[in-house]
Amino acid sequence: MKTYVLTLSKVFPRTHARAGEPTEFQEKFLKKEKIHTIRANYELWSKRIKEVQAGRAVLSVRQWTGNPYASHQEEIAKLTAADDVGIQRLDIFDLMRPEKVDGRLVDLMDLAHNDGLSFSDWYHWFKGYDLSKPMAIIHFTKFRY
């Protein structure tokens, strides 16, 4: 069976206003306060999540033990189709107004909160992303927008 790895950041990235501070994503994930993550490359993640939903793959949620790409990863959870893993398409045109998830408008405050971030932290996280391409909201629970 295939395993797809999805790493959560232990600290805010260098490009963030809170660079180096803990994100507490692992704790938020385990408490079901971080119910999804947002990733670039919607097409790639859509294929992967469909394989998980079909029972042909698992999603290994991990975090780095130290510096990203320069330390080991520790597994937080292994998710399968039974965990209601899902994906939705996110189209962002402006980080300051409601955006579209699967064609429906969603409030950015809700999106940030469900991603385990304040709106300010969410904004600073995604301000450097290429917003011309759809992003993936990868759900860890049955919640959908």
HELIX and SHEET records of a PDB file:
HELIX    1   1 PHE A   25  LEU A   30  1                                   6    
HELIX    2   2 TYR A   42  GLN A   53  1                                  12    
HELIX    3   3 ALA A   81  ASP A   83  5                                   3    
HELIX    4   4 LEU A  108  ASN A  114  1                                   7    
HELIX    5   5 PHE A  119  PHE A  126  1                                   8    
SHEET    1   A 3 LYS A   2  LEU A   8  0                                        
SHEET    2   A 3 ALA A  57  TRP A  64  1                                        
SHEET    3   A 3 GLN A  73  LEU A  79 -1                                        
SHEET    1   B 5 HIS A  36  ARG A  39  0                                        
SHEET    2   B 5 MET A 135  HIS A 139 -1                                        
SHEET    3   B 5 GLY A  86  ASP A  91 -1                                        
SHEET    4   B 5 GLU A  99  VAL A 101 -1                                        
SHEET    5   B 5 ARG A 104  VAL A 106 -1                                        
END                                                                             
